[in-house]
Amino acid sequence: LHNSLPHSTLEAVCAGVPLVAWPLYAEQTLNRAVLVEEMKLALSMNESEDGFVSADEVEKNLRGLMVSDEGILIKERALTMKNAAKAAMIEGGSSHVALSKLVESWN
């Protein structure tokens, strides 16, 4: 998983939850780019020229996650990432091994 994503996003990915990326401030615009363009785990909530998000945009994206071809692919990818995250965390998985090596380096 991308190491710069906030914990809530990582938790959603580990749970297999498809996302709608709606940046409000700070690094969230970068997070949206990572989730939408690189990881393909989210639909992008787009602001109007005045910086606001319309109710139609919210509805479009939420319906899109539920029924569009892209939404279905995002759901499938989210489940794939959930399984990959689970495999990384079990004993012998990549995250488990990396954490073990870190702990060993401290001894």
Secondary structure, DSSP 8 states (H G I E B T S, - for coil): --TTS-HHHHHHHHTT--EEE---STTHHHHHHIIIIIS--EEE----TTS---HHHHHHHHHHHHHSHHHHHHHHHHHHHHHHHHHHHSTTSHHHHHHHHHHHHH-
